[in-house]
Amino acid sequence: MPIYAYACSTCGLRQDVMQKMSDAPLTTCPECGKETFAKQLTAAGFQLKGSGYYVTDFKGGPKKPDAKSEAKPDATPAPAPDASTASSGCPAKSFAAPVTSGTA
């Protein structure tokens, strides 16, 4: 059932009331008894953003690692940066001699 916000314009009472959508709106103020109790327009409790993502969802927090990424015991570690990449961050160009076979 939705929760509606009501306010009395005479005494200033503000109250949230849970009622069915089919129920008639309340008009009598429970505090002062006058017919100035009216339903207020309020913002929704959530916002739709993008394709199926709610702003009220948990965005942060630790991410669980994939089982696939942990199951690589034969993976070789990346080579350590040598002196040519340490200062500029860009690898130096190196040219290797062409490979030739022993038979010509």
N, C-alpha and C positions, 0 to 999 in steps of 0.2 A: 504494500500500500504506500502511496506517496505521502510525503510530509509537506504540508502547506504552511507558509508563514502568514500570520494574521497580525493586524495592528488596529488598535482603537484610536480614533482621531480625537476622542474626548479626553480620556485619562492617560493616553500614551502607552498602554499595555501592549507589549509585543509577545507573541506566543506562537510556538510551532505546534501544529495539530496534525496527527496522522489520521487520515480518513480515506475512504474509497473514492475513486474518481466519479462514481455515480452518486455519491452523497451530495446533498444541497450545501452550498457554502454557508458558513456560520455568519450571523449578522448581529447577535446579541453579545455584548462584551461580558465575560464572566466576572470582571472586576467591578465595573460601575453599573452594569445592567442596561446600558443604553444601546440603541440600534446603530452604533457607529463602528462596529467590528467588521473589518474588510480584509479580504485576501490580498496579500502583497505579491508583487512580481519579483522573483528571485532568480539568480543564476543557477544553472544546472551544477550538480556536484561533480561532474566529469566533463572532459572535452574530448571530442574525437579529433584525431590529428593523423593525417596520412592514411595508409591503408591498413586499418585494424590495430593501430597503436593508440593507447590511451595515455594521456599526460599523467594520470594518477598511477600508472604502472611503475614498478620499481625499475629505474634506469640504471643505477649504479650497483655497486656490490661486486664481490669477486666472481669472476667467470670460471666455470668449470672447464678444465682442459679436456680436449677431445681424447678419446681412447686411442684413436689412430695416430695422433702426434706423439704419444708416449710410447707406442709399441715399435719404435725404430732403434733397436740396440746396435745395429750394424752401421748406423749413420756416422760418417766421418765429420769431425769438428772442422769448422772453418779455419783456414790457415791464419796464423798470426800476422798482423800487418808488419811489413818490413820498413826500413828507414825511408824508402822512397814514397810511401803512402802516409807516413806518420805526420809529416809537416803540412802537406797541402790537402790531404784527404782524398786525392785523386791518384789512382795507380799510375806509375811511370810505364811508358811503353817499352817493352822489351821484345827483341826480335830473335827468334831461334833460327839456327842453321837449318836449311832444308834437309829432310830425311832422304837418304839415297839407299837403294838396295845394293847388296854386295854383287849382284850379277848385272852385267850391262848388255 
